[in-house]
Amino acid sequence: MEELCEPIIIDNGSHKMVVGFDQGFTRQVQIEFPTLVGSSKKQGIMIGMGKPIYKIGEKAIGNCGFLAFSYPYEKGKIINWEDMERIWRYSFFQELRVMPEEHPVILTESAFVSPLDQQKTTEIMFETFNVPLLYLANKAAMSLYDSDQRITGLVVEMGEDLNYVVPVYQGSCMRDYVQASGVGGAFLTSHLIQILINLGHNYSTKKERKIVEDIKEKHGVVSPLTKNSQNIIFHESGLNIQNTPLNKDKNNKKKNETIVKHELPLGNIIDLNEKVVFVTKPLFDPKLVKIDEQLMRFAQRKKAFVINEKDINWKLYEKGIHEIVFDTIQSLPLELHDIMFQNIVLAGGNSMFKGMRQRLINELELFYAENQPQINVMAPNSRKYSSFLGCKKFSELSNFSDYCVSRFEYDEIGSKITNRKIF
């Protein structure tokens, strides 16, 4: 086989794509953009073309006035293959500016991907993009590998649509034990929109939703279980702890006092209170959010006016993330309990809130009155990109190509080779 260029990494996400490659010390490329496709609402809007316009990522948001949005990757699954292919094409030719036939490709997938979807992805990569080598990487396994190259542990993958708790053993995802929560980043953003509306602020457009996401990411913290721990979190976040509820008289019920200010893109300053800062509370108690607000969240995400309750999987909103972690470990064979408790890894953008690691430890410890196991939760500073960085480390293995599906294997066996070779 002729020598190939460096591997291309495409980390699929429901909120953002992260794509890139590594040329050693000479050049490292890592690019992220929103996972959305905007298409012109009317055929023939482009003069003389007679074809619809397609915009990807930020370019679509910038033209939101005349484009209809598509989110082709939701809840860990590809739901619109044509638009997903458009995003992959955009990644190769416009963002990375590479020829895919010259590069091995690592493409991430969730723990919920089906064998048929794996085959479909494989067909597109070999038939449409003519890649020479392909590896379909489980996001959780790659996030775990990014943490000191671990191959066994429990990954708490916290993303835009869902939070997954994924046990990984010897590098393989234990799919039958995976559990999920619906309180992802989109849930918290919509919850925060409702809080801000109640404070007199109105955010309804796609661009305004990005402003709310920025507020959430900059100022949201996870409340720990003790006063001393909370004060530490406030100091790290730059908040005014004198105005926080734990520093007030018990009879003082002024919950709406400002504890932090936020500057909007146009320079306006808005006051944020306790409810805004602790928008993360549903991560550990989803039932804090009213049913009608949950319905509104789905309406905002799907751009629909009416949502039928029967379309919503309410089981995803019954447990806090700590309960799902505990239940997942308890469902595993007994001999794996200790190693899983000792190797819990946080990953994904929805895990970046200050206080998240300590709160999870505190909650897990409360499950045990005695004989408490050793609990170790790792929260790497770069965990927002853990799956991408894990792919990068994996691609540096001397025998990386042995794990991949080659063009020769694909031509000989077909797309089913993916299900046999990649786990």
C-alpha positions as a Markdown table, in Angstrom:
| # | Residue | x | y | z |
|---|---|---|---|---|
| 1 | Met | 0.0 | 0.0 | 0.0 |
| 2 | Glu | 1.3 | 3.5 | -0.9 |
| 3 | Glu | 2.1 | 5.8 | 2.0 |
| 4 | Leu | -0.9 | 7.8 | 3.2 |
| 5 | Cys | -1.2 | 11.2 | 4.7 |
| 6 | Glu | -2.1 | 11.8 | 8.3 |
| 7 | Pro | -5.5 | 10.5 | 9.6 |
| 8 | Ile | -8.5 | 12.8 | 9.4 |
| 9 | Ile | -10.7 | 12.9 | 12.5 |
| 10 | Ile | -14.4 | 13.7 | 12.3 |
| 11 | Asp | -16.1 | 13.8 | 15.6 |
| 12 | Asn | -19.9 | 13.9 | 15.1 |
| 13 | Gly | -22.0 | 15.7 | 17.6 |
| 14 | Ser | -25.6 | 16.8 | 17.8 |
| 15 | His | -24.5 | 20.4 | 18.7 |
| 16 | Lys | -21.1 | 20.7 | 17.1 |
| 17 | Met | -18.8 | 18.9 | 14.7 |
| 18 | Val | -15.1 | 18.8 | 15.6 |
| 19 | Val | -12.8 | 18.0 | 12.7 |
| 20 | Gly | -9.1 | 18.0 | 12.2 |
| 21 | Phe | -5.8 | 16.3 | 11.7 |
| 22 | Asp | -2.3 | 16.3 | 13.2 |
| 23 | Gln | 1.0 | 16.8 | 11.3 |
| 24 | Gly | 3.2 | 16.4 | 14.3 |
| 25 | Phe | 5.0 | 19.5 | 15.4 |
| 26 | Thr | 4.5 | 21.3 | 12.0 |
| 27 | Arg | 0.8 | 21.7 | 12.0 |
| 28 | Gln | -2.2 | 20.8 | 14.1 |
| 29 | Val | -5.7 | 21.5 | 12.9 |
| 30 | Gln | -8.9 | 21.4 | 15.0 |
| 31 | Ile | -12.0 | 23.1 | 13.8 |
| 32 | Glu | -15.5 | 23.1 | 15.2 |
| 33 | Phe | -18.8 | 24.3 | 13.7 |
| 34 | Pro | -22.5 | 23.8 | 14.4 |
| 35 | Thr | -24.0 | 20.5 | 13.2 |
| 36 | Leu | -26.7 | 22.0 | 11.1 |
| 37 | Val | -27.6 | 22.5 | 7.4 |
| 38 | Gly | -29.6 | 25.5 | 6.2 |
| 39 | Ser | -31.4 | 25.1 | 2.9 |
| 40 | Ser | -33.3 | 27.8 | 0.9 |
| 41 | Lys | -37.0 | 27.7 | 1.6 |
| 42 | Lys | -37.8 | 28.1 | -2.1 |
| 43 | Gln | -36.4 | 26.2 | -5.1 |
| 44 | Gly | -34.6 | 28.4 | -7.6 |
| 45 | Ile | -33.8 | 31.1 | -5.1 |
| 46 | Met | -30.3 | 31.2 | -6.6 |
| 47 | Ile | -30.4 | 33.2 | -9.8 |
| 48 | Gly | -30.0 | 31.1 | -12.9 |
| 49 | Met | -29.3 | 27.9 | -10.9 |
| 50 | Gly | -32.8 | 26.4 | -10.3 |
| 51 | Lys | -31.3 | 24.6 | -7.3 |
| 52 | Pro | -31.7 | 25.2 | -3.5 |
| 53 | Ile | -28.9 | 26.8 | -1.6 |
| 54 | Tyr | -27.2 | 24.9 | 1.2 |
| 55 | Lys | -25.2 | 26.5 | 4.0 |
| 56 | Ile | -23.4 | 24.6 | 6.8 |
| 57 | Gly | -22.7 | 25.6 | 10.4 |
| 58 | Glu | -22.2 | 29.3 | 11.2 |
| 59 | Lys | -22.8 | 30.2 | 7.5 |
| 60 | Ala | -26.3 | 28.8 | 7.9 |
| 61 | Ile | -26.9 | 30.8 | 11.1 |
| 62 | Gly | -25.7 | 33.9 | 9.4 |
| 63 | Asn | -28.4 | 33.5 | 6.7 |
| 64 | Cys | -31.2 | 32.3 | 9.0 |
| 65 | Gly | -33.7 | 34.7 | 7.5 |
| 66 | Phe | -34.2 | 32.8 | 4.3 |
| 67 | Leu | -33.0 | 29.3 | 5.3 |
| 68 | Ala | -34.8 | 26.3 | 6.8 |
| 69 | Phe | -32.7 | 24.5 | 9.3 |
| 70 | Ser | -32.0 | 20.7 | 9.5 |
| 71 | Tyr | -30.2 | 19.0 | 12.4 |
| 72 | Pro | -29.1 | 15.7 | 10.8 |
| 73 | Tyr | -27.5 | 14.2 | 14.0 |
| 74 | Glu | -29.7 | 13.9 | 17.0 |
| 75 | Lys | -29.6 | 11.8 | 20.2 |
| 76 | Gly | -26.6 | 10.0 | 18.9 |
| 77 | Lys | -28.1 | 9.0 | 15.6 |
| 78 | Ile | -28.1 | 10.2 | 12.0 |
| 79 | Ile | -31.7 | 11.1 | 11.1 |
| 80 | Asn | -31.0 | 12.8 | 7.8 |
| 81 | Trp | -28.4 | 11.0 | 5.7 |
| 82 | Glu | -28.3 | 13.5 | 2.8 |
| 83 | Asp | -27.6 | 16.5 | 5.1 |
| 84 | Met | -25.1 | 14.5 | 7.1 |
| 85 | Glu | -23.3 | 13.7 | 3.9 |
| 86 | Arg | -23.3 | 17.4 | 3.1 |
| 87 | Ile | -21.7 | 18.1 | 6.5 |
| 88 | Trp | -19.0 | 15.5 | 5.9 |
| 89 | Arg | -18.3 | 16.9 | 2.4 |
| 90 | Tyr | -18.1 | 20.4 | 3.9 |
| 91 | Ser | -15.6 | 19.1 | 6.5 |
| 92 | Phe | -13.3 | 17.5 | 4.0 |
| 93 | Phe | -13.3 | 20.1 | 1.2 |
| 94 | Gln | -14.1 | 23.5 | 2.8 |
| 95 | Glu | -12.9 | 23.3 | 6.4 |
| 96 | Leu | -10.0 | 21.0 | 6.2 |
| 97 | Arg | -9.3 | 21.4 | 2.5 |
| 98 | Val | -8.0 | 17.8 | 2.0 |
| 99 | Met | -8.6 | 15.0 | -0.5 |
| 100 | Pro | -10.3 | 12.2 | 1.5 |
| 101 | Glu | -8.9 | 9.5 | -0.8 |
| 102 | Glu | -5.4 | 10.4 | 0.5 |
| 103 | His | -6.2 | 10.1 | 4.3 |
| 104 | Pro | -7.3 | 7.4 | 6.7 |
| 105 | Val | -10.5 | 8.6 | 8.4 |
| 106 | Ile | -11.6 | 8.2 | 12.0 |
| 107 | Leu | -15.4 | 8.9 | 12.4 |
| 108 | Thr | -17.0 | 8.9 | 15.8 |
| 109 | Glu | -20.3 | 7.3 | 16.7 |
| 110 | Ser | -22.4 | 7.1 | 19.8 |
| 111 | Ala | -23.1 | 4.0 | 21.9 |
| 112 | Phe | -26.6 | 3.8 | 20.4 |
| 113 | Val | -25.6 | 3.4 | 16.7 |
| 114 | Ser | -27.2 | 0.4 | 15.0 |
| 115 | Pro | -25.3 | -2.1 | 12.8 |
| 116 | Leu | -27.3 | -0.9 | 9.8 |
| 117 | Asp | -26.2 | 2.7 | 10.4 |
| 118 | Gln | -22.6 | 1.6 | 10.7 |
| 119 | Gln | -22.9 | -0.1 | 7.3 |
| 120 | Lys | -24.5 | 3.0 | 5.8 |
| 121 | Thr | -21.7 | 5.2 | 7.1 |
| 122 | Thr | -19.1 | 2.8 | 5.7 |
| 123 | Glu | -20.7 | 2.8 | 2.3 |
| 124 | Ile | -20.7 | 6.6 | 2.1 |
| 125 | Met | -17.1 | 6.9 | 3.2 |
| 126 | Phe | -15.9 | 4.3 | 0.7 |
| 127 | Glu | -18.3 | 4.9 | -2.2 |
| 128 | Thr | -18.7 | 8.7 | -2.1 |
| 129 | Phe | -15.5 | 9.9 | -0.5 |
| 130 | Asn | -13.2 | 7.0 | -1.6 |
| 131 | Val | -11.3 | 6.9 | 1.7 |
| 132 | Pro | -8.5 | 4.3 | 1.8 |
| 133 | Leu | -8.9 | 3.3 | 5.5 |
| 134 | Leu | -11.8 | 3.8 | 7.9 |
| 135 | Tyr | -12.2 | 3.5 | 11.6 |
| 136 | Leu | -15.6 | 4.0 | 13.3 |
| 137 | Ala | -14.7 | 5.1 | 16.8 |
| 138 | Asn | -17.1 | 4.9 | 19.8 |
| 139 | Lys | -17.1 | 8.3 | 21.4 |
| 140 | Ala | -17.2 | 7.0 | 25.0 |
| 141 | Ala | -14.2 | 4.7 | 24.4 |
| 142 | Met | -12.2 | 7.5 | 22.8 |
| 143 | Ser | -13.1 | 9.9 | 25.7 |
| 144 | Leu | -11.9 | 7.2 | 28.1 |
| 145 | Tyr | -8.7 | 6.7 | 26.1 |
| 146 | Asp | -8.0 | 10.4 | 26.2 |
| 147 | Ser | -7.8 | 10.1 | 30.0 |
| 148 | Asp | -4.3 | 8.6 | 30.5 |
| 149 | Gln | -5.1 | 6.0 | 27.7 |
| 150 | Arg | -7.5 | 4.1 | 29.9 |
| 151 | Ile | -9.3 | 1.2 | 28.2 |
| 152 | Thr | -11.6 | 0.2 | 31.1 |
| 153 | Gly | -13.9 | 2.6 | 33.0 |
| 154 | Leu | -17.2 | 4.4 | 33.1 |
| 155 | Val | -17.7 | 7.4 | 30.8 |
| 156 | Val | -20.3 | 10.0 | 31.6 |
| 157 | Glu | -20.6 | 11.5 | 28.2 |
| 158 | Met | -22.6 | 14.8 | 28.5 |
| 159 | Gly | -23.8 | 16.3 | 25.3 |
| 160 | Glu | -26.3 | 18.5 | 23.6 |
| 161 | Asp | -29.3 | 16.2 | 23.3 |
| 162 | Leu | -28.5 | 13.4 | 25.8 |
| 163 | Asn | -26.1 | 12.5 | 28.6 |
| 164 | Tyr | -24.9 | 8.9 | 28.3 |
| 165 | Val | -23.4 | 6.7 | 31.0 |
| 166 | Val | -21.3 | 4.1 | 29.1 |
| 167 | Pro | -19.3 | 1.3 | 30.7 |
| 168 | Val | -16.2 | 0.4 | 28.6 |
| 169 | Tyr | -14.3 | -2.8 | 29.2 |
| 170 | Gln | -10.9 | -3.5 | 27.5 |
| 171 | Gly | -11.6 | -0.8 | 24.9 |
| 172 | Ser | -15.1 | -2.1 | 24.0 |
| 173 | Cys | -18.4 | -0.4 | 24.8 |
| 174 | Met | -20.7 | -2.6 | 26.9 |
| 175 | Arg | -23.8 | -1.5 | 24.8 |
| 176 | Asp | -26.3 | -3.6 | 26.8 |
| 177 | Tyr | -25.6 | -1.6 | 29.9 |
| 178 | Val | -25.7 | 2.0 | 28.5 |
| 179 | Gln | -28.2 | 4.3 | 30.1 |
| 180 | Ala | -29.1 | 7.9 | 29.2 |
| 181 | Ser | -30.6 | 11.1 | 30.5 |
| 182 | Gly | -32.5 | 13.7 | 28.5 |
| 183 | Val | -31.1 | 16.6 | 30.4 |
| 184 | Gly | -28.5 | 17.6 | 27.8 |
| 185 | Gly | -27.2 | 21.0 | 26.9 |
| 186 | Ala | -30.3 | 21.8 | 24.8 |
| 187 | Phe | -32.5 | 21.0 | 27.8 |
| 188 | Leu | -30.6 | 23.4 | 30.1 |
| 189 | Thr | -30.5 | 26.2 | 27.4 |
| 190 | Ser | -34.3 | 26.0 | 27.0 |
| 191 | His | -34.7 | 25.9 | 30.8 |
| 192 | Leu | -32.6 | 29.0 | 31.0 |
| 193 | Ile | -34.6 | 30.8 | 28.3 |
| 194 | Gln | -37.7 | 30.2 | 30.4 |
| 195 | Ile | -35.9 | 31.6 | 33.5 |
| 196 | Leu | -34.8 | 34.7 | 31.5 |
| 197 | Ile | -38.3 | 35.2 | 30.1 |
| 198 | Asn | -39.6 | 35.2 | 33.7 |
| 199 | Leu | -37.0 | 37.9 | 34.5 |
| 200 | Gly | -38.3 | 40.1 | 31.6 |
| 201 | His | -35.9 | 39.1 | 28.9 |
| 202 | Asn | -37.0 | 37.6 | 25.6 |
| 203 | Tyr | -34.9 | 35.2 | 23.5 |
| 204 | Ser | -36.7 | 33.5 | 20.7 |
| 205 | Thr | -34.5 | 33.4 | 17.5 |
| 206 | Lys | -31.6 | 31.1 | 16.7 |
| 207 | Lys | -29.1 | 33.9 | 17.2 |
| 208 | Glu | -30.6 | 34.8 | 20.5 |
| 209 | Arg | -30.5 | 31.2 | 21.6 |
| 210 | Lys | -26.7 | 31.4 | 21.1 |
| 211 | Ile | -26.6 | 34.3 | 23.5 |
| 212 | Val | -28.4 | 32.2 | 26.1 |
| 213 | Glu | -25.9 | 29.4 | 25.5 |
| 214 | Asp | -23.1 | 31.8 | 26.2 |
| 215 | Ile | -24.7 | 32.9 | 29.5 |
| 216 | Lys | -25.1 | 29.3 | 30.5 |
| 217 | Glu | -21.6 | 28.3 | 29.7 |
| 218 | Lys | -20.0 | 31.4 | 31.3 |
| 219 | His | -22.0 | 31.6 | 34.5 |
| 220 | Gly | -23.7 | 28.3 | 35.2 |
| 221 | Val | -22.3 | 26.3 | 38.1 |
| 222 | Val | -23.3 | 23.1 | 39.8 |
| 223 | Ser | -24.3 | 23.5 | 43.4 |
| 224 | Pro | -22.5 | 21.2 | 45.8 |
| 225 | Leu | -24.0 | 19.8 | 49.0 |
| 226 | Thr | -22.2 | 21.9 | 51.5 |
| 227 | Lys | -21.9 | 25.6 | 52.2 |
| 228 | Asn | -18.1 | 25.6 | 52.2 |
| 229 | Ser | -17.9 | 23.8 | 48.9 |
| 230 | Gln | -20.4 | 26.3 | 47.4 |
| 231 | Asn | -18.4 | 29.3 | 48.5 |
| 232 | Ile | -15.3 | 27.8 | 46.7 |
| 233 | Ile | -17.3 | 27.3 | 43.5 |
| 234 | Phe | -18.5 | 30.9 | 43.7 |
| 235 | His | -15.0 | 32.2 | 44.2 |
| 236 | Glu | -13.8 | 30.2 | 41.1 |
| 237 | Ser | -16.7 | 31.6 | 39.0 |
| 238 | Gly | -16.1 | 35.2 | 40.0 |
| 239 | Leu | -19.5 | 35.5 | 41.6 |
| 240 | Asn | -20.5 | 37.8 | 44.5 |
| 241 | Ile | -20.9 | 35.3 | 47.3 |
| 242 | Gln | -22.3 | 38.0 | 49.7 |
| 243 | Asn | -25.5 | 37.9 | 47.7 |
| 244 | Thr | -25.9 | 34.2 | 47.6 |
| 245 | Pro | -28.7 | 32.4 | 49.5 |
| 246 | Leu | -26.3 | 30.5 | 51.7 |
| 247 | Asn | -24.8 | 33.8 | 53.0 |
| 248 | Lys | -28.2 | 35.3 | 53.8 |
| 249 | Asp | -30.3 | 35.1 | 56.9 |
| 250 | Lys | -32.6 | 32.1 | 56.7 |
| 251 | Asn | -35.6 | 34.4 | 56.8 |
| 252 | Asn | -34.4 | 36.5 | 53.9 |
| 253 | Lys | -36.2 | 35.2 | 50.8 |
| 254 | Lys | -34.8 | 37.6 | 48.2 |
| 255 | Lys | -34.0 | 35.0 | 45.7 |
| 256 | Asn | -33.9 | 37.4 | 42.8 |
| 257 | Glu | -31.0 | 39.6 | 43.9 |
| 258 | Thr | -28.2 | 40.0 | 41.4 |
| 259 | Ile | -25.1 | 37.8 | 42.0 |
| 260 | Val | -23.4 | 38.3 | 38.7 |
| 261 | Lys | -23.7 | 40.6 | 35.6 |
| 262 | His | -23.4 | 39.6 | 32.0 |
| 263 | Glu | -22.4 | 41.8 | 29.1 |
| 264 | Leu | -24.4 | 41.1 | 25.9 |
| 265 | Pro | -22.8 | 41.2 | 22.4 |
| 266 | Leu | -24.0 | 44.8 | 21.8 |
| 267 | Gly | -22.6 | 46.0 | 25.2 |
| 268 | Asn | -25.8 | 45.9 | 27.2 |
| 269 | Ile | -25.5 | 44.6 | 30.8 |
| 270 | Ile | -28.0 | 42.3 | 32.3 |
| 271 | Asp | -28.3 | 41.1 | 35.9 |
| 272 | Leu | -28.3 | 37.4 | 36.7 |
| 273 | Asn | -29.7 | 35.9 | 39.8 |
| 274 | Glu | -29.4 | 32.6 | 41.7 |
| 275 | Lys | -31.9 | 30.8 | 39.3 |
| 276 | Val | -29.7 | 31.6 | 36.3 |
| 277 | Val | -26.4 | 30.6 | 37.9 |
| 278 | Phe | -28.0 | 27.3 | 39.2 |
| 279 | Val | -29.6 | 26.5 | 35.8 |
| 280 | Thr | -27.8 | 23.1 | 36.1 |
| 281 | Lys | -30.0 | 21.8 | 38.9 |
| 282 | Pro | -32.1 | 19.6 | 36.6 |
| 283 | Leu | -28.9 | 17.6 | 35.9 |
| 284 | Phe | -29.4 | 16.0 | 39.3 |
| 285 | Asp | -33.1 | 16.5 | 39.6 |
| 286 | Pro | -35.0 | 16.6 | 36.2 |
| 287 | Lys | -38.3 | 16.8 | 38.0 |
| 288 | Leu | -37.6 | 20.4 | 39.0 |
| 289 | Val | -38.6 | 21.4 | 35.5 |
| 290 | Lys | -42.4 | 21.6 | 35.0 |
| 291 | Ile | -44.0 | 19.4 | 32.3 |
| 292 | Asp | -45.2 | 22.3 | 30.3 |
| 293 | Glu | -41.7 | 23.7 | 30.2 |
| 294 | Gln | -40.3 | 20.4 | 29.0 |
| 295 | Leu | -42.8 | 20.5 | 26.2 |
| 296 | Met | -41.8 | 24.0 | 25.3 |
| 297 | Arg | -38.1 | 22.9 | 25.2 |
| 298 | Phe | -39.0 | 20.3 | 22.5 |
| 299 | Ala | -41.0 | 22.9 | 20.6 |
| 300 | Gln | -38.0 | 25.3 | 20.6 |
| 301 | Arg | -35.6 | 22.6 | 19.5 |
| 302 | Lys | -37.8 | 21.4 | 16.7 |
| 303 | Lys | -39.1 | 24.8 | 15.7 |
| 304 | Ala | -42.7 | 23.4 | 16.0 |
| 305 | Phe | -45.7 | 25.0 | 17.7 |
| 306 | Val | -47.4 | 21.9 | 18.9 |
| 307 | Ile | -45.7 | 18.8 | 20.4 |
| 308 | Asn | -47.6 | 15.7 | 21.4 |
| 309 | Glu | -46.7 | 14.3 | 24.8 |
| 310 | Lys | -46.7 | 10.7 | 23.4 |
| 311 | Asp | -43.7 | 11.7 | 21.2 |
| 312 | Ile | -41.6 | 12.3 | 24.3 |
| 313 | Asn | -39.7 | 9.5 | 26.1 |
| 314 | Trp | -40.4 | 10.6 | 29.7 |
| 315 | Lys | -38.1 | 7.9 | 31.1 |
| 316 | Leu | -35.2 | 10.0 | 30.1 |
| 317 | Tyr | -36.3 | 12.6 | 32.6 |
| 318 | Glu | -36.9 | 10.5 | 35.7 |
| 319 | Lys | -33.4 | 10.2 | 37.2 |
| 320 | Gly | -30.5 | 12.5 | 38.0 |
| 321 | Ile | -27.2 | 11.8 | 36.4 |
| 322 | His | -25.8 | 10.5 | 39.7 |
| 323 | Glu | -28.6 | 8.0 | 39.9 |
| 324 | Ile | -27.9 | 6.8 | 36.4 |
| 325 | Val | -24.2 | 6.4 | 37.1 |
| 326 | Phe | -25.0 | 4.4 | 40.3 |
| 327 | Asp | -27.6 | 2.2 | 38.6 |
| 328 | Thr | -25.4 | 1.5 | 35.6 |
| 329 | Ile | -22.6 | 0.3 | 37.8 |
| 330 | Gln | -24.9 | -1.8 | 39.9 |
| 331 | Ser | -26.3 | -3.5 | 36.7 |
| 332 | Leu | -22.8 | -4.7 | 35.8 |
| 333 | Pro | -21.2 | -8.0 | 36.9 |
| 334 | Leu | -20.1 | -7.7 | 40.5 |
| 335 | Glu | -16.4 | -8.1 | 39.7 |
| 336 | Leu | -16.5 | -4.9 | 37.6 |
| 337 | His | -18.0 | -2.6 | 40.3 |
| 338 | Asp | -14.8 | -1.5 | 42.0 |
| 339 | Ile | -12.9 | -0.8 | 38.8 |
| 340 | Met | -15.8 | 1.3 | 37.4 |
| 341 | Phe | -16.2 | 3.3 | 40.6 |
| 342 | Gln | -12.4 | 4.0 | 40.5 |
| 343 | Asn | -12.4 | 5.1 | 36.8 |
| 344 | Ile | -15.4 | 7.4 | 36.2 |
| 345 | Val | -14.5 | 9.9 | 33.5 |
| 346 | Leu | -16.6 | 13.1 | 32.7 |
| 347 | Ala | -16.6 | 14.1 | 29.0 |
| 348 | Gly | -18.5 | 16.5 | 26.7 |
| 349 | Gly | -19.4 | 20.1 | 26.8 |
| 350 | Asn | -22.4 | 19.6 | 29.2 |
| 351 | Ser | -19.9 | 18.4 | 31.8 |
| 352 | Met | -17.9 | 21.6 | 31.9 |
| 353 | Phe | -19.8 | 23.4 | 34.7 |
| 354 | Lys | -17.7 | 24.2 | 37.7 |
| 355 | Gly | -18.6 | 22.0 | 40.7 |
| 356 | Met | -19.7 | 19.1 | 38.5 |
| 357 | Arg | -17.0 | 16.6 | 39.5 |
| 358 | Gln | -17.4 | 17.2 | 43.3 |
| 359 | Arg | -21.2 | 17.1 | 43.2 |
| 360 | Leu | -21.1 | 13.8 | 41.4 |
| 361 | Ile | -18.7 | 12.4 | 44.0 |
| 362 | Asn | -20.8 | 13.7 | 46.9 |
| 363 | Glu | -24.0 | 12.2 | 45.5 |
| 364 | Leu | -22.4 | 8.8 | 44.8 |
| 365 | Glu | -21.0 | 8.7 | 48.4 |
| 366 | Leu | -24.5 | 9.2 | 49.8 |
| 367 | Phe | -25.6 | 5.9 | 48.3 |
| 368 | Tyr | -23.5 | 4.1 | 50.9 |
| 369 | Ala | -24.0 | 4.3 | 54.7 |
| 370 | Glu | -21.1 | 1.8 | 55.1 |
| 371 | Asn | -18.6 | -0.2 | 53.0 |
| 372 | Gln | -18.3 | 2.7 | 50.6 |
| 373 | Pro | -16.2 | 1.9 | 47.6 |
| 374 | Gln | -13.3 | 4.0 | 46.5 |
| 375 | Ile | -14.9 | 6.6 | 44.1 |
| 376 | Asn | -12.6 | 8.4 | 41.7 |
| 377 | Val | -14.2 | 10.9 | 39.2 |
| 378 | Met | -11.8 | 12.4 | 36.6 |
| 379 | Ala | -12.7 | 15.7 | 34.9 |
| 380 | Pro | -9.9 | 16.6 | 32.4 |
| 381 | Asn | -9.7 | 20.3 | 31.6 |
| 382 | Ser | -10.0 | 19.4 | 27.9 |
| 383 | Arg | -13.0 | 17.1 | 28.4 |
| 384 | Lys | -15.2 | 19.2 | 26.0 |
| 385 | Tyr | -13.1 | 17.7 | 23.3 |
| 386 | Ser | -12.2 | 14.3 | 24.9 |
| 387 | Ser | -13.6 | 12.1 | 22.1 |
| 388 | Phe | -11.7 | 14.1 | 19.5 |
| 389 | Leu | -8.4 | 14.1 | 21.5 |
| 390 | Gly | -8.8 | 10.4 | 22.2 |
| 391 | Cys | -9.1 | 9.7 | 18.5 |
| 392 | Lys | -5.9 | 11.7 | 18.0 |
| 393 | Lys | -4.0 | 9.6 | 20.5 |
| 394 | Phe | -5.5 | 6.4 | 19.1 |
| 395 | Ser | -4.4 | 7.4 | 15.6 |
| 396 | Glu | -0.8 | 7.7 | 16.8 |
| 397 | Leu | -0.6 | 3.9 | 17.6 |
| 398 | Ser | 2.0 | 2.2 | 15.5 |
| 399 | Asn | -0.5 | -0.5 | 14.6 |
| 400 | Phe | -3.4 | 1.9 | 14.0 |
| 401 | Ser | -4.1 | 0.7 | 10.5 |
| 402 | Asp | -4.7 | -2.8 | 11.8 |
| 403 | Tyr | -7.8 | -1.6 | 13.5 |
| 404 | Cys | -9.2 | 0.0 | 10.4 |
| 405 | Val | -11.3 | -1.3 | 7.6 |
| 406 | Ser | -9.3 | -1.0 | 4.3 |
| 407 | Arg | -10.6 | -0.4 | 0.8 |
| 408 | Phe | -9.6 | -3.9 | -0.1 |
| 409 | Glu | -11.6 | -5.4 | 2.7 |
| 410 | Tyr | -14.6 | -3.3 | 1.8 |
| 411 | Asp | -14.4 | -4.3 | -1.8 |
| 412 | Glu | -14.0 | -8.0 | -0.9 |
| 413 | Ile | -16.7 | -8.3 | 1.8 |
| 414 | Gly | -18.8 | -5.1 | 1.7 |
| 415 | Ser | -20.1 | -2.8 | 4.4 |
| 416 | Lys | -20.8 | -5.7 | 6.8 |
| 417 | Ile | -17.0 | -5.9 | 7.4 |
| 418 | Thr | -17.5 | -2.9 | 9.7 |
| 419 | Asn | -19.7 | -4.9 | 12.1 |
| 420 | Arg | -17.2 | -7.7 | 12.2 |
| 421 | Lys | -14.1 | -5.7 | 12.7 |
| 422 | Ile | -15.1 | -2.6 | 14.7 |
| 423 | Phe | -16.7 | -2.9 | 18.1 |
